[in-house]
Structure formats: structure tokens, C-alpha cells
Amino acid sequence: MLEIRNLHASVEGKEILKGVDLTIKDGEIHALMGTNGAGKSTLSNVIVGHPKYEVTEGTIMFNGKDLLAMNPEERAHAGIFMSFQQPVEIPGVSMTNFMRAAVNAKYQAEGMEPIKSTDFLKVMREKRQLVEIDQKLVSRSVNEGFSGGEKKRNEIFQMAMLNPSFCILDETDSGLDVDALRIVAEGFNKFRNEKTSAMVITHYQRLLDYIRPDVVHVLIDGRIIKTGGAELAKQIEDNGFDWIING
């Protein structure tokens, strides 16, 4: 699904990614761990096409297509979704209108007719139940007045509505209590299928207790320096990153 080769990327003239190689196949969950400033969020922003980040070398192929040749909208329509660390509030834009516009934009890109109102509301009701998000919240402006946990649930709700094939969860667990973490993770698990792939960026094992990865990568100073199975995350939880950096 996703194949990254020798990726170098800079922000404001400073090189952050220094040769990342990563392959994620259909249906695989990959966890990306590392110290603060290692380049985890930079990698996710490069994948979705954030204009602040400049790719200076390397390639990213997504389902056989050159991802770097696509604009952010094309990447989203191709099936890429990112759940943000700090979801923004959009006052004056209702969740219902926001989601219907997003869904219809995807439909249009796929050459389909806009979704009917009755069908949209039915799908919206089904998907919000995945993350136990209250109807009152989806009736308000996007994220306006939401708690941290509600914003993260809303991100997974949006993901379920758009049905992407590749999901990036960028520190979705930050700021969540135990119950909210469980609800968000279980919502993702209910949404995904055998072809849904994901890159889960996290500092902690606790999210990976719910969203169990097939592969764990350690990103340090812009490079992936170690890769292993799910047990690698537990080793990091117990021993930190020093044993990898100094080993």
C-alpha cells in the first residue's frame, strides 16, 4: 500500500527526515515510536502533503501511484486520512454540513452522485455509534467547546465517515483518560477491515494494548533505527529509548 524510500524532508530550511525507508502492506498496523523531535509528526505531515514541509529527496508510492505528485486533496480522495494531535475548532461550521461536504467531495472525486440527505443521516448515525459520540456534539460547530476526549472521538468518527484505506493516528492517545482511550481505540478497531492499514504514532504502550500493531518502528533523529514486533513497544515502555540509542 505505502512504500517510502530514502525520504528526506525539511521544514523552514532544517532537515528533519534523513533517509526514511518504510513499507506498509494492505491490512497492516505499524506503530511509530521515538523521542520528541525525532520526526514522527513530520513524516505524517509529509505523507498527507502539508505545504510547510519540503521533500528534498526520496519517493513515496501509494497503491502504485506517486504520492508526492498529488496535492493534499488528491491524497485524501485516494484514501489517506490523518487524525491530528490537536484537532482545531471551526466556529460557525456545523459538524453535519462539514461531514456532508467532505463525503460529497470524495464521491465527486470517485465519479459518484452526491449522497442523499436520508442516506447521509443514516450513515452518520451508524458511524457515530462506533465512538459513542453524542448526537448533541455532531449538531454543534466542528470541535467547538469539545473536550480533548470528545475532539479525539470526533476524529475517529470523521475517519469512519470517510472510510479511508490508510489512516494515520498521530498521538491520538495524548490527553485521553483510560475510558476515552478505550472508546477511541475500539471505535477504530470496529471501523477497520482486512484491507485497512494504519500508522499509529505514540509514545506509550497503552494505546497499543487496544490497537495491536503488526510492526513497531523506532524513529530517532530522522531515521528508523530499529524495527520489531509488538513486543518492541513493551521493551520501550520498560526501558525507554536509551538502550536502543546507546546499544
Residue pairs with C-beta under 8 A, 6 or more apart in sequence:
1 24
1 25
1 26
1 28
1 62
1 63
1 165
1 166
1 197
2 22
2 23
2 24
2 47
2 60
2 61
2 62
2 166
2 197
2 199
3 22
3 23
3 24
3 59
3 60
3 61
3 62
4 20
4 21
4 22
4 23
4 58
4 59
4 60
4 61
5 21
5 58
5 59
5 60
6 19
6 20
6 21
6 57
6 58
6 59
7 17
7 19
7 20
7 21
7 22
7 43
7 46
7 55
7 57
7 58
7 59
7 60
8 15
8 17
8 18
8 19
8 55
8 56
8 57
8 58
9 15
9 16
9 17
9 42
9 43
9 46
9 53
9 54
9 55
9 56
10 16
10 53
10 54
10 56
11 42
11 52
11 53
11 54
12 52
15 56
15 222
16 39
16 42
16 53
16 222
17 39
17 42
17 43
17 46
17 222
17 223
18 39
18 221
18 222
18 223
19 57
19 58
19 222
19 223
20 39
20 43
20 58
20 219
20 222
20 223
20 224
21 224
22 30
22 217
22 224
24 30
24 166
24 197
24 199
25 197
26 165
26 194
26 195
26 197
27 193
27 194
27 195
27 196
27 197
28 197
28 198
28 214
28 215
29 197
29 198
29 200
29 211
29 212
29 213
29 214
29 215
30 197
30 198
30 199
30 200
30 213
30 214
30 215
30 216
30 217
31 199
31 200
31 201
31 202
31 208
31 213
31 215
31 216
31 217
31 230
31 233
32 40
32 43
32 199
32 200
32 201
32 202
32 217
32 219
33 40
33 201
33 202
33 203
33 216
33 217
33 218
33 219
33 233
33 236
33 241
34 40
34 218
34 219
34 220
34 241
35 220
35 241
38 219
38 220
38 221
38 222
39 219
39 221
39 222
40 170
40 201
40 219
41 85
41 170
41 171
41 201
42 53
43 219
44 82
44 168
44 170
44 199
44 201
45 52
45 53
46 53
46 55
46 60
47 60
47 67
47 75
47 80
47 82
47 168
47 199
48 72
48 75
48 76
48 80
48 82
48 168
49 67
49 70
49 71
49 72
49 75
50 72
51 72
55 68
59 66
59 68
60 66
60 67
60 68
61 67
62 75
62 78
62 79
62 80
62 166
63 78
63 79
63 165
65 78
67 75
67 78
70 78
73 105
73 109
74 109
76 106
76 162
76 164
77 105
77 106
77 109
77 110
79 164
79 165
79 166
80 164
80 165
80 166
80 168
81 158
81 159
81 162
81 164
81 166
81 167
81 168
82 167
82 168
82 170
83 152
83 155
83 156
83 159
83 167
83 168
83 169
83 170
83 172
84 155
84 170
85 170
85 171
85 172
85 174
87 143
87 151
87 152
87 154
87 155
88 143
89 141
89 142
89 143
89 144
89 145
89 146
90 98
90 141
90 142
90 143
90 144
91 141
91 144
92 141
93 141
93 142
94 139
94 140
94 141
94 142
95 137
95 138
95 139
95 140
95 141
95 142
95 154
96 124
96 138
96 139
98 142
99 124
99 138
99 158
99 161
100 115
100 120
102 158
102 161
102 162
103 115
103 120
103 161
103 162
104 114
104 115
106 162
107 113
107 114
107 115
108 114
115 123
123 161
124 138
124 161
127 157
127 160
127 161
127 191
128 135
128 138
128 157
130 156
130 157
130 160
130 187
130 190
130 191
131 153
131 154
131 156
131 157
131 160
131 183
131 184
131 187
132 153
132 183
132 187
133 150
133 153
133 154
133 157
137 146
137 150
137 154
138 157
140 146
142 154
143 150
143 151
143 154
146 154
148 175
148 176
149 175
149 176
149 177
149 180
149 184
152 172
152 175
152 176
152 180
152 184
153 180
153 183
153 184
153 187
155 172
156 172
156 184
156 187
156 188
156 191
157 187
159 167
159 188
159 191
160 187
160 191
163 191
164 196
165 195
165 196
165 197
166 196
166 197
166 198
166 199
167 188
167 192
167 196
167 197
167 198
167 199
168 198
168 199
168 201
169 188
169 198
169 199
169 200
169 201
169 202
169 211
170 201
171 201
171 202
171 203
172 184
172 200
172 202
172 207
173 181
173 184
173 202
173 204
173 206
173 207
176 184
181 206
181 207
181 210
182 210
185 207
185 210
185 211
186 210
188 198
188 211
189 210
189 211
192 198
198 211
200 207
200 208
200 211
200 213
202 208
204 237
205 233
205 234
205 236
205 237
208 216
208 230
208 233
212 230
213 230
213 233
214 229
214 230
215 227
215 228
215 229
216 227
216 228
216 229
216 230
216 232
216 233
216 236
217 224
217 226
217 227
218 224
218 225
218 226
218 227
218 232
218 236
218 241
218 244
219 225
220 241
220 244
220 245
225 244
225 245
226 232
226 244
235 243
236 244
